[in-house]
Amino acid sequence: MACVLVLAFLGEVPAWTVGGYAALSGVAFLTYRADKAAARQGARRTPESTLHGIDLLGGWPGGLVARHVLRHKTTKQPFRTVFWVTVVANCAALAAFVVVG
């Protein structure tokens, strides 16, 4: 998020980008929290593809915070690997947007 803030301050990305990352991070955190609650209650879970999709679109900072604060999805290795792939992909897309845009 700090990188996005700096890029917006420097005029490298539109200001709405900061809001987009913040909003998607909030959605990610709440979705991870709902999935954690469902796991505890034995209720229907949020598909991992949904969590990864939100992360990929820019919600990964909120997903990262949720994983640590809620201690959710921190030990399952396949999930962790895909999570970090979504982070790298999102950052690469942002970098491409800055360079091309």
C-alpha positions as CSV (number, residue, x, y, z in Angstrom):
1,M,0.0,0.0,0.0
2,A,2.9,2.4,0.8
3,C,4.2,1.9,-2.8
4,V,0.8,2.7,-4.2
5,L,0.5,5.8,-2.1
6,V,4.0,7.0,-3.2
7,L,3.1,6.3,-6.9
8,A,-0.1,8.3,-6.6
9,F,1.7,11.1,-4.8
10,L,4.2,11.2,-7.6
11,G,1.4,11.2,-10.2
12,E,2.5,7.8,-11.6
13,V,-0.9,6.2,-11.0
14,P,-4.3,7.9,-10.7
15,A,-5.5,8.7,-7.2
16,W,-8.4,6.2,-7.5
17,T,-5.8,3.4,-7.5
18,V,-5.1,4.1,-3.8
19,G,-8.9,3.9,-3.1
20,G,-9.2,0.7,-5.2
21,Y,-6.4,-1.0,-3.3
22,A,-7.8,0.1,0.0
23,A,-11.4,-1.0,-0.9
24,L,-10.2,-4.4,-2.2
25,S,-8.0,-4.9,0.9
26,G,-11.1,-4.2,3.1
27,V,-13.1,-6.7,1.0
28,A,-10.3,-9.3,1.3
29,F,-10.0,-8.9,5.0
30,L,-13.7,-9.3,5.6
31,T,-13.8,-12.3,3.2
32,Y,-11.0,-14.0,5.0
33,R,-12.7,-13.2,8.4
34,A,-16.0,-14.7,7.1
35,D,-14.1,-17.8,5.9
36,K,-12.4,-18.2,9.3
37,A,-15.7,-17.9,11.1
38,A,-17.3,-20.5,8.7
39,A,-14.4,-22.8,9.3
40,R,-14.9,-22.6,13.1
41,Q,-18.6,-23.2,12.8
42,G,-18.3,-26.0,10.3
43,A,-20.4,-23.9,7.8
44,R,-20.0,-23.5,4.1
45,R,-16.6,-22.0,3.3
46,T,-15.5,-19.3,0.9
47,P,-13.8,-21.0,-2.1
48,E,-10.0,-20.5,-2.2
49,S,-10.4,-19.3,-5.8
50,T,-12.5,-16.4,-4.5
51,L,-9.9,-15.4,-1.9
52,H,-7.2,-15.6,-4.6
53,G,-9.3,-13.6,-7.1
54,I,-9.7,-10.8,-4.6
55,D,-6.0,-10.9,-3.8
56,L,-5.1,-10.9,-7.5
57,L,-7.2,-7.8,-8.2
58,G,-5.4,-5.8,-5.5
59,G,-6.8,-7.0,-2.2
60,W,-3.7,-8.8,-1.3
61,P,-2.5,-6.3,1.4
62,G,-5.8,-6.9,3.3
63,G,-5.4,-10.7,2.7
64,L,-1.9,-10.6,4.1
65,V,-3.0,-8.7,7.2
66,A,-6.0,-11.0,7.6
67,R,-3.8,-14.1,7.3
68,H,-1.6,-12.9,10.1
69,V,-4.1,-11.2,12.4
70,L,-6.7,-14.0,12.1
71,R,-4.1,-16.8,11.7
72,H,-6.1,-18.1,8.8
73,K,-4.6,-19.9,5.7
74,T,-1.1,-19.6,7.2
75,T,-0.1,-23.3,7.2
76,K,-1.7,-24.7,4.1
77,Q,1.3,-24.7,1.7
78,P,-0.6,-24.8,-1.7
79,F,-2.7,-21.8,-0.6
80,R,0.4,-19.9,0.6
81,T,2.2,-20.5,-2.7
82,V,-0.8,-19.4,-4.9
83,F,-1.2,-16.3,-2.6
84,W,2.3,-15.2,-3.2
85,V,1.9,-15.8,-6.9
86,T,-1.1,-13.5,-6.9
87,V,0.9,-10.8,-5.0
88,V,3.7,-11.0,-7.6
89,A,1.3,-11.0,-10.5
90,N,-0.6,-7.9,-9.1
91,C,2.7,-6.0,-8.5
92,A,3.9,-6.9,-12.0
93,A,0.6,-5.6,-13.4
94,L,0.9,-2.4,-11.4
95,A,4.5,-2.0,-12.6
96,A,3.5,-2.5,-16.2
97,F,0.7,0.1,-15.7
98,V,3.2,2.6,-14.4
99,V,5.8,1.9,-17.2
100,V,3.3,1.8,-20.1
101,G,0.7,4.1,-18.8
